């Protein structure tokens, strides 16, 4: 569980929100701090992108498709594993989803 603005929110053992509807930008900041990642506008761009992707398609992509989707949306410079790893070390898709209040992505440990 995490506390945000006096409200207790349920999380999984891995820190993912159990209800994506509990998410807002304050929640995202608390989730990011738990990793720890200091959110910049570049992080927000990817977090908002993956959240919108999930809300639109009702599923999460695998890592390869995530990189391709970012590339399609933001161009060659941002649509690379290297760029995404600089923002979200170790596992870009996993940590972008965690911060975005989404479920743990398929295939992530």
HUBELTA-V287412 format. One record per backbone hydrogen bond with DSSP energy under -0.5 kcal/mol. CO is the residue of the C=O (numbers start at 1). NH is the residue of the N-H. If there is no record, write none. Layout:
BEGIN
co: [CO/CO]
nh: [NH/NH]
END
This chain:
BEGIN
co: [2/2/4/7/7/9/10/12/16/19/20/24/25/26/27/28/29/30/32/32/32/37/40/41/42/43/44/45/46/47/48/49/50/51/52/53/54/62/63/64/65/66/67/68/69/70/71/75/78/80/81/82/83/84/89/91/92/93/94/95/96/97/98/105]
nh: [4/9/7/4/9/2/18/15/12/22/23/28/29/30/31/32/33/34/35/36/37/39/44/45/46/47/48/49/50/51/52/53/54/55/56/57/58/66/67/68/69/70/71/72/73/74/75/79/80/84/85/86/87/88/91/95/96/97/98/99/100/102/101/108]
END
